Amino acid sequence: MSLQSKIIELANQYQAEMVANRRYLHQHPEVSYKEFETTKFIKSKLDELRIPYESPLETGCVGILKGGKESDRVLALRADIDALAMNEEGDAKKEFFSKNPGAAHCCGHDAHTSNLLGVAKILTELKGELEGTVLLVFQPGEEKLPGGGKLLCDTGFLQSKNVQAIYGLHTSPTHTPGTIATKEGPLMGSPDEFEVEIFGKGGHAARPHEAIDPIVLASQFVTIAQTVVSRSIDPTEPAVVTVGRIEGGTAHNVIPGSVRLWGTVRTLNSETADLIAQRLESILKGITEGAGGSYTFDFNKGYPAVINTSAETENVISTMQELFGEKSAILMERPIMAGEDFSFYQEHFPGAFFFVGSGAEESESTYVWHHPKYNVDDRFFQTAAPLMASLALNSK
């Protein structure tokens, strides 16, 4: 039996356990940087496999699996472990709904964690075929700045292990089980954030001439902000400006004294992001000062863009095709503007990030990331686990 056949056979053998682990994690989600029980669960599973681990951060851990073949090869496989601060919905997953109000795995990180635990089992079983060392990175805090990937890199832990390449994955509701999607170069955007407060002058709604209405000023800002991308950015350069939250006012007949807005900027390079930030503040300044108001503007740099290196991307694609056929690997034509802190690892090591199909109507798993009904089709593991294990075993 070939090594690839052994990997697939073991993945199928451990499928039920990966599903069970995922459902347990789904029932017990913990938000960013508070993944204490999740970390205990991961460590207990690594203990069962006799895989030693280290804890560079307060939550999460890095399993250290040494292969049976002596080599200085060091590969890292990464899974994020945190949940979103939200409540979930959906009939398909009612039997394993979150038991923690205000926290839910509506982005797939429970599946990522369970999958890497499954990969750990496969690699342990095939340890004699494993060359060098594989680091199993269970990372906290992907969903919240500054990003667990940054914090882990800041410790220097992975750098001290001389990592030569790193791979990461994400569930994908827009791709069917049995497929992956990725591309060389820019794959995902840089998600920066801005916060605005507009100060006017409060008053009675029936006497607006005596007030400076910050709601009107905020409305003007939201509308004109949309011209930044269409009129200040090269049309061939991907960019997004979105205001996602507005707070202001207390009653239907009161003009408030201030309004707050929160938004996001998505780009593929820091120069474009800086230009957008400058234009947003310039627009804000003109609107508020022209009406006699004032403002505050805070722009917070988020994760860098995910940029896949050539050799590692080709390795993912060719390994997938060797496992499941040529049509199983989809080459993406363009990046998406969602962000990922996997990008921090790529500032230090060659690496590739890829999407694994997890969307199917019958499992109600085609809802977009962060939707309250987000779900993952169980067949995700039949692709994700063999592929990750094969990358570690260099089986192609």
C-alpha positions in Angstrom: 0.0 0.0 0.0 1.3 3.4 -0.9 2.0 6.1 1.7 -0.8 8.2 0.2 -3.3 5.3 0.5 -2.2 4.8 4.1 -2.8 8.4 4.9 -6.3 8.4 3.3 -7.2 5.1 5.1 -6.2 6.5 8.4 -8.1 9.8 7.8 -11.2 7.8 7.1 -10.6 5.7 10.2 -10.3 8.8 12.4 -13.2 10.6 10.7 -15.8 9.9 13.4 -13.4 11.0 16.1 -12.6 14.3 14.3 -16.3 15.0 13.9 -16.9 14.2 17.6 -14.0 16.5 18.7 -15.3 19.2 16.5 -18.8 19.0 18.0 -17.4 19.1 21.5 -15.4 22.2 20.7 -18.5 23.7 19.0 -20.4 23.2 22.2 -17.7 24.8 24.3 -16.5 27.9 22.4 -14.2 30.5 23.9 -13.5 33.9 22.5 -10.1 35.3 21.6 -7.4 35.1 24.2 -9.7 33.3 26.7 -9.4 29.8 25.2 -8.4 28.2 28.5 -10.6 25.1 28.4 -10.0 24.7 24.7 -6.3 24.7 25.4 -6.8 22.0 28.2 -8.7 19.9 25.7 -6.0 20.2 23.0 -3.3 19.3 25.5 -5.2 16.3 26.8 -5.4 15.0 23.2 -1.7 15.6 22.7 -0.9 13.8 26.0 -2.9 10.8 24.8 -0.6 10.7 21.7 2.5 11.3 23.8 3.3 14.4 21.8 5.2 16.9 23.9 4.2 20.6 23.6 5.2 24.0 24.7 3.1 27.0 25.6 4.7 30.3 24.3 1.4 32.2 25.0 -1.1 32.1 27.8 -3.5 30.1 25.7 -2.9 27.7 22.8 0.2 25.5 22.5 2.6 24.1 20.0 2.9 20.3 19.7 6.4 19.1 18.8 6.3 15.8 16.8 9.7 14.3 15.9 9.7 11.9 13.0 11.4 8.5 12.8 13.8 9.8 10.1 16.6 12.0 11.2 16.7 15.3 9.4 16.9 19.1 10.0 13.6 19.5 8.2 11.1 21.5 10.3 7.6 22.1 9.1 4.8 23.9 10.9 1.0 23.2 10.5 -1.3 25.8 12.0 -4.9 25.8 13.3 -6.7 28.7 15.0 -8.7 27.8 18.1 -10.8 30.9 19.1 -14.5 31.5 18.6 -16.5 34.6 17.7 -18.3 36.8 20.2 -21.8 36.1 18.9 -24.8 33.8 19.2 -25.6 31.1 16.7 -28.7 29.8 14.9 -29.4 26.9 12.5 -31.4 23.6 12.6 -28.6 21.4 11.3 -26.3 21.9 14.3 -28.9 22.2 17.1 -27.7 19.0 18.7 -24.3 20.6 19.3 -25.1 24.2 19.8 -22.9 26.4 21.9 -23.4 26.1 25.6 -21.6 29.4 26.2 -23.9 32.4 25.6 -22.2 35.1 23.5 -19.6 32.8 22.0 -19.9 30.6 18.9 -17.7 28.8 16.4 -19.4 30.4 13.4 -16.2 30.6 11.4 -14.9 27.1 11.4 -12.1 27.2 13.9 -13.5 24.3 15.8 -13.1 22.3 12.6 -9.5 23.6 12.1 -8.6 22.5 15.6 -10.2 19.1 15.4 -8.6 18.5 12.0 -5.1 19.3 13.3 -5.7 16.9 16.2 -6.7 14.3 13.6 -3.5 15.0 11.6 -1.5 14.5 14.8 -3.0 11.0 15.1 -2.2 10.2 11.5 1.4 11.4 11.8 1.9 9.5 15.1 0.7 6.4 13.3 3.1 7.0 10.4 5.9 8.4 12.6 8.4 6.0 11.0 7.8 7.7 7.6 8.1 11.2 9.0 11.3 13.1 8.2 12.4 15.8 10.7 10.1 17.6 13.0 6.5 18.8 12.6 5.2 21.7 14.8 1.5 21.5 15.5 0.6 25.2 16.0 -2.7 25.6 17.9 -3.0 29.4 17.8 -5.3 31.6 19.9 -6.8 34.9 19.0 -7.2 34.9 15.2 -10.4 36.9 15.4 -9.2 39.8 17.4 -6.3 42.3 17.0 -3.4 42.2 17.4 -3.8 38.6 16.3 -2.5 35.5 18.0 -0.2 34.9 15.0 1.6 38.2 15.7 1.9 37.5 19.4 3.3 34.0 18.7 5.8 35.4 16.2 6.8 38.1 18.7 7.9 35.5 21.2 10.5 34.2 18.7 9.5 30.6 19.5 8.9 29.4 15.9 12.0 31.3 14.7 14.1 29.4 17.4 12.9 26.1 15.9 14.2 27.0 12.4 10.9 26.5 10.7 11.4 26.1 7.0 7.8 26.3 5.8 4.3 26.7 7.3 0.9 25.7 6.1 -2.6 26.8 7.2 -6.1 26.2 6.0 -9.7 27.5 6.4 -13.1 26.0 5.9 -14.8 27.3 2.8 -18.6 27.4 2.5 -18.3 28.5 -1.2 -16.5 25.3 -2.2 -17.8 21.8 -2.1 -16.3 19.0 0.0 -13.5 17.2 -1.8 -12.0 20.4 -3.2 -9.5 23.0 -2.2 -8.9 26.5 -3.5 -5.8 28.7 -3.4 -3.4 30.8 -5.4 0.2 32.0 -5.4 0.8 35.5 -4.3 -1.9 37.7 -2.7 -4.7 35.5 -1.4 -6.4 37.6 1.3 -6.6 41.2 2.2 -5.3 43.4 5.0 -8.2 44.2 7.4 -7.6 47.6 9.0 -10.1 49.3 11.3 -11.2 52.9 11.9 -13.2 54.5 14.6 -14.8 58.0 14.2 -16.6 60.3 16.7 -18.4 63.3 15.3 -19.2 66.2 17.7 -22.0 68.6 16.9 -24.3 70.6 19.2 -27.4 68.9 20.7 -30.8 70.4 20.6 -34.6 70.0 20.0 -35.5 68.1 16.8 -38.0 70.9 16.0 -35.3 73.6 16.1 -32.5 72.2 14.1 -31.2 75.6 13.2 -30.0 76.0 16.8 -28.1 72.8 16.7 -25.3 71.2 14.8 -26.7 67.8 13.8 -24.0 65.1 14.0 -26.3 62.5 12.5 -26.5 64.5 9.3 -22.7 65.0 9.3 -22.3 61.2 9.9 -24.6 60.5 7.0 -22.6 62.7 4.7 -19.4 61.0 5.8 -20.7 57.5 5.2 -21.9 58.5 1.7 -18.7 60.4 0.6 -16.4 57.8 2.1 -17.6 55.4 -0.6 -16.0 57.7 -3.2 -12.5 57.1 -1.8 -12.2 53.7 -3.6 -14.0 54.8 -6.8 -12.2 58.2 -7.1 -8.9 58.0 -5.2 -7.7 54.4 -5.8 -6.4 52.9 -9.0 -9.3 50.9 -10.5 -7.0 47.9 -10.9 -6.1 47.9 -7.2 -8.5 46.0 -4.9 -9.8 48.1 -2.0 -12.9 48.2 0.2 -14.3 50.8 2.7 -17.2 49.7 4.8 -18.9 51.4 7.8 -20.3 48.6 9.9 -21.6 50.3 12.9 -23.2 53.6 13.9 -24.3 54.8 17.3 -26.0 58.1 18.1 -29.1 59.6 19.6 -31.5 58.7 22.4 -35.0 59.7 21.2 -36.9 60.6 18.0 -37.2 64.3 19.0 -33.7 65.0 20.2 -30.6 66.0 18.2 -27.7 64.4 19.9 -24.4 66.0 20.7 -22.3 63.3 19.0 -22.3 60.2 16.9 -19.8 57.3 16.7 -19.0 55.2 13.7 -16.8 52.1 13.2 -15.6 50.7 9.9 -13.1 48.6 8.1 -10.7 49.1 5.2 -9.5 46.1 3.2 -6.5 46.4 0.9 -3.6 44.3 -0.4 -0.8 46.6 0.5 0.0 49.2 3.2 0.5 52.1 0.8 -3.1 51.9 -0.4 -4.3 51.6 3.2 -2.4 54.7 4.2 -3.9 56.6 1.3 -7.4 55.6 2.2 -6.8 56.6 5.8 -5.6 60.0 4.7 -8.6 60.5 2.4 -11.1 59.4 5.1 -9.8 61.9 7.6 -9.6 64.7 5.0 -13.3 64.1 4.2 -14.2 64.0 7.8 -12.4 67.2 8.5 -14.1 69.0 5.7 -17.6 67.9 6.6 -17.4 68.6 10.3 -15.4 71.9 10.3 -17.6 73.2 7.5 -20.7 72.8 9.7 -19.0 74.1 12.9 -18.5 70.6 14.4 -15.4 68.6 15.2 -14.2 65.0 15.2 -11.8 62.3 16.3 -10.4 59.7 13.9 -8.5 56.6 14.9 -7.1 54.2 12.3 -5.8 50.9 13.6 -3.6 48.8 11.4 -4.8 45.2 11.2 -3.2 42.0 9.8 -1.0 42.2 6.7 -2.2 40.7 3.5 -1.9 36.9 3.1 0.7 36.4 0.4 1.5 32.7 -0.6 5.0 31.8 -1.6 5.4 30.0 -4.9 7.0 26.7 -4.0 4.7 26.1 -1.0 1.6 26.9 -3.0 2.7 24.5 -5.8 3.3 21.9 -3.1 -0.3 22.2 -1.8 -1.8 22.1 -5.3 0.3 19.1 -6.5 -0.2 17.2 -3.2 -3.9 17.6 -3.4 -4.0 16.5 -7.0 -1.9 13.4 -6.2 -4.4 12.5 -3.5 -7.7 13.3 -5.1 -7.2 14.0 -8.8 -6.4 17.0 -10.9 -9.9 18.7 -10.6 -9.8 18.6 -6.8 -7.5 21.7 -6.7 -9.1 25.0 -7.8 -6.8 27.8 -8.8 -8.3 31.1 -7.6 -8.3 33.9 -10.2 -8.2 36.7 -7.6 -7.8 37.3 -3.9 -10.6 37.8 -1.4 -10.6 40.8 0.9 -11.3 38.9 4.2 -8.3 39.0 6.5 -6.2 36.3 8.3 -3.4 36.6 10.8 -1.7 33.7 9.2 0.0 36.5 7.3 2.3 37.2 10.3 3.9 33.8 9.9 4.5 34.6 6.2 6.6 37.6 7.2 9.1 35.1 8.8 8.7 31.9 6.8 7.7 30.7 3.4 4.1 29.5 3.6 0.8 28.8 1.9 -2.7 29.2 3.1 -5.6 27.4 1.4 -9.4 26.9 1.5 -10.9 23.5 2.0 -14.4 22.9 0.7 -17.0 22.6 3.5 -20.2 23.9 1.9 -23.2 21.7 1.0 -26.9 22.4 1.0 -27.8 19.1 2.8 -25.8 20.1 5.9 -26.8 23.8 5.8 -23.2 24.7 5.5 -23.2 27.2 2.6 -23.7 30.3 4.9 -20.9 32.8 4.7 -18.3 33.0 7.5 -19.6 34.8 10.6 -23.2 34.1 9.7 -25.1 32.9 12.8 -26.1 29.7 10.9 -22.5 29.0 9.7 -21.8 25.3 9.7 -19.2 22.9 8.4 -20.0 19.7 6.4 -18.4 16.7 8.1 -16.8 15.7 4.8 -14.4 18.6 5.3 -12.1 16.3 7.3 -11.9 13.7 4.5 -10.0 16.3 2.5 -8.3 18.5 5.1 -6.7 15.8 7.2 -5.1 13.7 4.4 -3.8 16.9 2.7 -2.3 18.4 5.9 -0.8 15.0 6.8 0.6 14.5 3.3 2.2 17.9 3.4 3.9 16.9 6.6 5.0 13.6 5.2 6.1 15.0 1.9 4.2 12.2 0.3 3.7 13.4 -3.3 
